[in-house]
Amino acid sequence: MYKTEVFDGIELLVDLPELKLNLGARGEIVYAHPEGTYEVKFSDRQGETIGLCTLSSEQFALVWR
């Protein structure tokens, strides 16, 4: 299993209704916290940021490096 790193692409395994993001939404890791959580940025098709949140590794799957 790969260690998740900054700039890796992820896919949500859960809904995030507070950000209007559903299971399957794709984002990018922008920061890895020392305690094992990650700041993830979600963007629209034009590249505009639509959400930034802290996720645990159980909430997403790695889809690209």
C-alpha positions in Angstrom: 0.0 0.0 0.0 1.3 3.5 -0.9 1.7 6.3 1.6 -0.4 9.2 0.6 1.6 12.3 -0.2 1.0 16.0 -1.1 -0.4 16.4 -4.7 -1.8 12.9 -4.8 -5.3 12.7 -6.3 -8.0 11.2 -4.2 -11.7 10.1 -4.5 -14.2 10.5 -1.7 -15.5 7.3 -0.1 -18.1 9.3 1.9 -20.6 12.2 1.2 -19.6 15.6 2.6 -23.0 17.4 2.5 -21.6 20.5 4.3 -19.4 21.1 1.2 -22.0 19.7 -1.3 -19.5 17.0 -2.3 -20.7 13.4 -2.9 -19.1 10.0 -2.7 -16.8 9.8 -5.8 -15.8 13.4 -5.9 -12.2 13.9 -6.7 -9.7 16.2 -5.0 -6.0 16.8 -4.4 -4.0 16.5 -1.2 -2.5 19.9 -0.3 -1.1 19.1 3.1 -0.4 16.1 5.2 -0.8 16.7 9.0 1.7 14.9 11.3 -1.2 13.1 13.1 -2.3 11.4 9.9 -5.1 13.6 8.5 -5.0 15.4 5.2 -6.1 18.8 3.9 -7.8 18.1 0.6 -8.8 20.7 -2.1 -11.7 20.1 -4.4 -12.1 22.1 -7.6 -14.7 22.6 -10.3 -14.0 21.9 -14.0 -12.6 25.5 -14.4 -10.1 24.9 -11.7 -11.8 27.1 -9.1 -11.7 25.8 -5.6 -15.1 24.7 -4.4 -14.0 23.2 -1.0 -11.1 22.6 1.3 -11.4 20.2 4.2 -9.5 17.9 6.6 -10.0 14.2 6.0 -8.8 11.0 7.5 -7.4 8.3 5.2 -10.5 6.2 5.8 -12.6 8.9 4.0 -10.9 8.7 0.6 -9.1 6.4 -1.8 -5.9 7.2 -3.7 -6.6 7.4 -7.4 -3.4 9.0 -8.9 0.1 10.0 -7.9 
